[in-house]
Amino acid sequence: MGTNKKLNALIINNIRCILAIIVCVCICGMVFFAVVYHLLKEPTELIREVGWQSFHLFTILSNLVMAVVAGMCVPFAIDGLRYHNYHLPRWYVAVLFMATCGITITFVVAGTVLSSAVGFYRVMLYKHNVIIHTICPILSILLFIFLNCDHTVKFRSSFIAVIPLMVYAVLYTLMVFVIGEDAGGWRDHYQVYRVVEHLPIPVVLVLVFVIGFVIANLLRLAHNAVHKRRKAALERYYQQADAFSYDDIQSAIEALARIDRQHDMGGELTVPRRILAMMDRKYRSGFSMKDMCNIYVDEYYRTEAKGGGG
């Protein structure tokens, strides 16, 4: 029973890693193709921002940022496969949250505002738009919520997540309404003038912030819900699995070290501190994290001289 659970735990870890690699590589590849296509395409009456002016578009910028952040995930996922312990640092999850928020705003605005003005097919499914308006945003949302849910995202992080949106909104306002296209600024390609005719610019900026903040919190709540459920399932395993049913935590940690040693692929040793903390909540041993790490490392290398360490 314990062995099957352990195999399932390993399989789940490996599936997360493989899916993360596939999704991230797909995002990077598709964004590269779509951006290059947009840079080289001929301007139309609807979209004149091509060539270097492509970077005036929030869609292009949000997809590029997401591609960079997705590419940063790949080494973590590869290490997760090597060491059977896929875990992302807190700073990366915060950056991923910010990038996902930006590309989700692209998805929502394209699917609602732009689609109602131009047509759903033209905006969401036509040529490279299907990549930057539909496929990449959806993959990014799935990546953040279901695959890279290693930390609880705090409420205050939602304010940080909308910073890129607000920077762009302020820059757009300056380039379009303060400088103006005739003086070297930007064309009002999002036709914000239709809104400004009825609302003052400061109110429009507040509305942009509110929309971004709501989207960020919806992402945050979904991410946290999946994280909580996955963490609880993992914690139950390390507290209840037969493979770790011992009278004391030292024996349980030694069992974990022996199991991990069986899957050693010759890389650097990563001590699973999160797992040790989960196990300690069962035994309430009073051991410090240093003590538990020492037990793990000592057992992991116990048979190294006999050839059992790799």
N, C-alpha and C positions, 0 to 999 in steps of 0.2 A: 504493500500500500504506500509506504513511504517512498519507495523507489519510483513508483509511477508518478507520485506527486512531484518528486524532484525532477523527473524527466519532463513533466508538464511545465514546471517552472522554467526549466532551461529552454524548452521549446518556445514558450511565450516570450522570453527574453530575446531569443534569436529572431523570432517573427517581428518583434518591434524593431530590432536593429535592421533587418533586411528591408522592411517596409519603409523605414526612415531613410535608408540609403536610396531606395528606388524613387521615393517621392522627392527627395532633395535633388537628386541628379536630374529627374524629369523637370523640376521647376527651373533649375539652372539652364538646362539645355533649351527648353522652350522659350524662356525669357530671352536668352541670347538670340535665338532665331527671330523672335517677334520684334525685338528692338532693332536688330540689324535690318530686318525687312522694312520697318517703319522709317529708319534713317535713310534708306535708299529709295523709298517710294516717291512717286510724283504727288505734288499737292493737289487737293481737290477743293471744290467750293466748300465742302463741309469741314475738311481737315487740311489746313494750310501749314500746320506746324510739322514739317518734316526736316530731315537733315539735323543740324545742330539745334534747331528750334524744337525738336522732339522733346528736349529736356525741359520745355516749358510746361509739359503735360504732367499732371499729378499721376496719371495712369502709368506712364513710362517710369517716372521716378519711384513710385511705390513698388512696381514690379522689379526694378533693378535692386532696390534695397532688400527686398524679400529674397531675391536670387543669391545675393551675397551672404545673407544670414543663413539661408538654407545650405549653401556650400560649406559654411562653418560647422554645420551639424555632422557632416559626413565622417570626419575623424573620430568624433565621439561615438558614433554608431559602429564604426569599425572596431574601436576598442571594446565596445559592448559585446561584439561577437567574439573577440579574442579572449576576454576575461569573464564572459557570461554574467556581466553586471553592467547593464546599460544605464548610465546615470549622467545627467547633464548638470553643469554648475549653475548656481542661481543667477549669476550675471548673464549667462547665455539665455536662460528662459526669459529674463527681463527684456533683453534685446529682441528675442523672437516675438515676444508679446507686442512690442512697439511696431515691428515690421508687419506682423499679422494684422494689427489694427489698421495700418495704412492701406494694405491691399484689400482688406475687407470693406473699407470705406469706398474704395474703387469699385468693388463688386456691387455694393448696395446702390451707389449713385448711378452706376451704369445700368443696373437692372431696373431702376425706378425712374429717375429724372430723365436720363439720356434716352432710355428706351421709349418713354412716353412721347418724347419730342421727335425722335428720328425713326423709331421702329425697333422692336425687340431683335429681330433677325439681324438687322444692320449693325446693331451695337454689340450683341452678345454672341453671335454665331458666324459673322462674316469674316472670312480670311483670318488675319492674325488677331482680330478682336476676340475670337473664341479662346485664344490663349491668354491674353492679358486682361480680359474682362470676365472670363468664366473659369477656364480650367485651372490656371495658376492660383487665383483666389480661393477656389474650392479646395485644391490640394493643400494650400497653406493653412487654411482653417482646420482641415483634418489633421495636419501635422501638429499644429499647436494644441488642439484639444485632446486628441486621442493617442498620439505617439510620443510627444515630448511633454508629458504631464508629470514632471519630476518634482515640482515644487508648488506650494500654494502661492498664488499670485495675490498680493495684498491690495486692498482698496486704493491706497495711495499710488500704486503703480499705474492706475488708470489715468491719473493726471500726467504722468510721464509719457504714457503711451500716445497721448494726443499732441505731444509737443511737435513732432514733424508736420502733422496736419496744420497746426496753428502757424508754424513758421511759413509753410507754403501759402496759407491763406493771407497772412500779412504781406508776404512778398508779392503775391498776385494782386492784392489791393494797391500796393505801391506802383507796380509796373503797369497796371491797367488804368487805374483811376487817378493816380497822382502824376506819373510821368506821361502815360498815354502812348499809344502806338505810333503816332506821328513824330513824337520826340525820341523814339528809340526804345520805347517800352514794349509791352506785349499786347497782342490782340486779345480782346475779351472772348476767347474761344469757348468758354463755358457759359457765355451770355448771362453773366451775373447782373448786367445792367437791367434786365427784366425785373429782378428782385429789388435792386437798388432804387428803382423808380417808386417803389412802395414802402421800402424800409431804409432807415439810415444805415450807413456802412458799419458803425459800431454794433448795431443790433444784428446785422447779418453775421458779423464775426462771432458774436455770442451764440447765435444759432448754430454756426458751424462747430463751435466748441461743444455745445450740448449734444449735437448729433454724434460727433466723434466720441464723446464721453460715454454716451449710452451704448454705442457699439462696442467700445472697449470693455465696459462692464459686463455686457452679455457674453463676450468672449471669455472674460475672466471667470465668470460664474460657471460657464460650461466646462472650462479647463479645470477649475477647482473641484467640481463635482466628480469628474472622471479621475482626477488625482486622488481624491479621498477614497473612492471606491477601490482603485487599484492598490493603494497603499494598505488599506484594510485587509484586502485579500492576501497580499504578500505577508503582512504581519501575522495573519491567522496561520499561514503556512509555517512560518518559522517558529510559531509557538505551539502548533498542534501536530505537525507532521511526525510520523512514527520515527523517521530518521533522526529526530532530535529529541526523542522522549527519554530523557535522562533525569537522574535525581539531582544533578547539580549542573550549573552552567558551564563549568570547565569541560566536562565530558561532552556537552552539547557543542561547544565551540570547537573542540578537537574533532568531533564528527564532521562538522561543517568544513574544517580545514582539510580533512581527508577526502571528502567528496570533491572539493574544489581542486585538490591536487591531482585527482584522476583526470581532470579536464585541462590541466596545465598545457598550454601550447608553446611554452618556451619564452613567453614575454616577461615583462616586469611584473612583479607581484603587486596586486592592488588589494589592500586589506578592506574588507566590506564592513566599514564602521556602521553604516546605517542598519545592516542586518544584525550586527552584534547588539546594537541598541534595541532592536525589536525583540531579540531573544532575551535580553536582560529584563524586559518588562514582564516576561513570564516568570523568571526565577527570582527577581528582586534580590540579587546577590549582594549588592553593595559594592561590587567591583568597579574600579574606575575604568574609563575607556582605555587607558594605557595598559592596565592589567589584562583586559580582554584581548587587546591587540597583541600583546606579548604571548598569550596562550595560543592564539591563532597562528602567529608566525613560527613559534617553537614547534608546534605540531606539523605545520605545513612542511617544514624542512627537517623533520625528525629522521626520515629515512633517506635523506639526500645522499649520504655517503654510500648507501647501498644501491643507489641508482633509482630510487623511487621518487625523486623530486621533479622529474620532467617526463 
